[in-house]
Amino acid sequence: QVPLVESGGGLVQPGGSLRLSCAASGFAFSIYAMGWYRQVPGKQREWVAGISSGGSTNYADSVKGRLTISRDNAQKTVYLQMNSLKFEDTAVYYCNALLYGREFWGQGTQVTVSS
């Protein structure tokens, strides 16, 4: 059983929107902090946004005001609403779950911003 499965990536034009989803299974989702990261070839994976078990959110400066992270504990899903997308948002987006050093990663979903 794969603990985290991302979906919702795709090709979008600059200025467009996408919503990524990450479905969790096999662990106590509601007590984990959740996050989204992204990675482009040849670069390190970078943190994009995070949400605590209590719902507090934080964002990388590069995405503030454009991306919104949220969670639905009943559905065991975390979302990343992506608006006003830019070319530089192109990356593979990964979902992460973290609790006291126990960590899970998803397999990633590709987001491509292109005209």
C-alpha positions as CSV (number, residue, x, y, z in Angstrom):
1,Q,0.0,0.0,0.0
2,V,1.5,3.3,-1.1
3,P,1.1,5.8,1.7
4,L,0.8,9.0,-0.5
5,V,-0.5,9.2,-4.0
6,E,-0.5,12.6,-5.9
7,S,-2.7,13.5,-8.8
8,G,-3.9,16.6,-10.7
9,G,-0.7,17.6,-12.5
10,G,-0.7,18.5,-16.1
11,L,0.1,21.1,-18.8
12,V,-1.2,24.6,-18.2
13,Q,-0.6,28.0,-19.8
14,P,1.0,30.8,-17.9
15,G,-1.6,32.5,-15.6
16,G,-3.6,29.3,-15.4
17,S,-4.6,27.2,-12.5
18,L,-4.3,23.6,-11.3
19,R,-5.3,21.8,-8.2
20,L,-3.1,19.0,-6.9
21,S,-4.4,16.3,-4.6
22,C,-2.5,13.9,-2.4
23,A,-4.4,10.9,-1.0
24,A,-3.0,9.3,2.1
25,S,-3.5,5.8,3.4
26,G,-2.1,3.4,6.0
27,F,-1.2,6.0,8.7
28,A,-2.9,8.4,11.0
29,F,-3.2,11.3,8.5
30,S,-4.8,13.8,10.8
31,I,-1.9,14.0,13.2
32,Y,0.8,14.4,10.6
33,A,2.1,17.7,9.2
34,M,1.8,17.7,5.5
35,G,3.8,19.5,2.8
36,W,4.3,20.0,-0.8
37,Y,7.7,20.1,-2.4
38,R,8.9,20.4,-6.0
39,Q,11.9,19.5,-8.0
40,V,13.3,20.3,-11.4
41,P,16.0,18.2,-13.1
42,G,19.5,19.0,-11.8
43,K,18.2,20.9,-8.8
44,Q,17.5,20.0,-5.2
45,R,14.0,19.4,-4.1
46,E,12.6,22.5,-2.6
47,W,9.8,23.1,-0.1
48,V,6.8,24.9,-1.4
49,A,4.1,24.8,1.3
50,G,3.2,23.2,4.6
51,I,0.2,22.7,6.8
52,S,0.2,21.5,10.4
53,S,-2.1,19.0,11.9
54,G,-4.0,21.9,13.4
55,G,-4.3,23.7,10.0
56,S,-1.6,26.4,10.2
57,T,-0.1,27.1,6.9
58,N,3.3,28.3,5.6
59,Y,4.6,29.1,2.1
60,A,7.8,29.6,0.3
61,D,8.2,33.3,-0.6
62,S,8.1,32.4,-4.3
63,V,4.6,31.1,-4.1
64,K,2.9,33.3,-1.5
65,G,-0.4,34.7,-2.7
66,R,-0.6,32.2,-5.6
67,L,-0.6,28.7,-4.1
68,T,-2.8,27.6,-1.3
69,I,-2.4,24.4,0.7
70,S,-5.4,22.8,2.5
71,R,-6.3,19.5,4.0
72,D,-9.4,17.4,4.5
73,N,-8.8,15.0,7.4
74,A,-12.0,13.1,6.8
75,Q,-10.9,12.4,3.2
76,K,-7.3,11.9,4.2
77,T,-6.3,14.3,1.5
78,V,-4.1,17.3,1.2
79,Y,-4.5,19.8,-1.7
80,L,-2.4,22.4,-3.4
81,Q,-4.4,25.0,-5.3
82,M,-2.1,26.7,-7.8
83,N,-3.2,30.0,-9.4
84,S,-1.4,32.5,-11.6
85,L,1.0,29.9,-12.6
86,K,4.4,30.9,-14.0
87,F,6.9,29.2,-16.3
88,E,9.2,28.8,-13.2
89,D,6.5,26.7,-11.4
90,T,7.3,23.8,-13.8
91,A,8.5,20.9,-11.8
92,V,7.6,17.5,-10.3
93,Y,5.5,18.2,-7.2
94,Y,5.8,15.8,-4.3
95,C,3.6,15.3,-1.3
96,N,5.2,14.8,2.1
97,A,3.9,13.6,5.5
98,L,6.0,14.2,8.7
99,L,5.6,13.3,12.3
100,Y,8.5,13.2,14.8
101,G,11.0,12.0,12.1
102,R,8.7,9.5,10.6
103,E,8.2,10.6,7.0
104,F,6.4,9.5,3.9
105,W,6.8,10.7,0.3
106,G,4.5,10.4,-2.7
107,Q,5.7,9.4,-6.2
108,G,5.3,12.9,-7.6
109,T,3.1,14.6,-10.3
110,Q,4.4,16.6,-13.1
111,V,3.3,20.2,-13.6
112,T,4.3,21.9,-16.8
113,V,3.6,25.6,-17.4
114,S,4.0,26.4,-21.1
115,S,2.5,28.5,-23.8
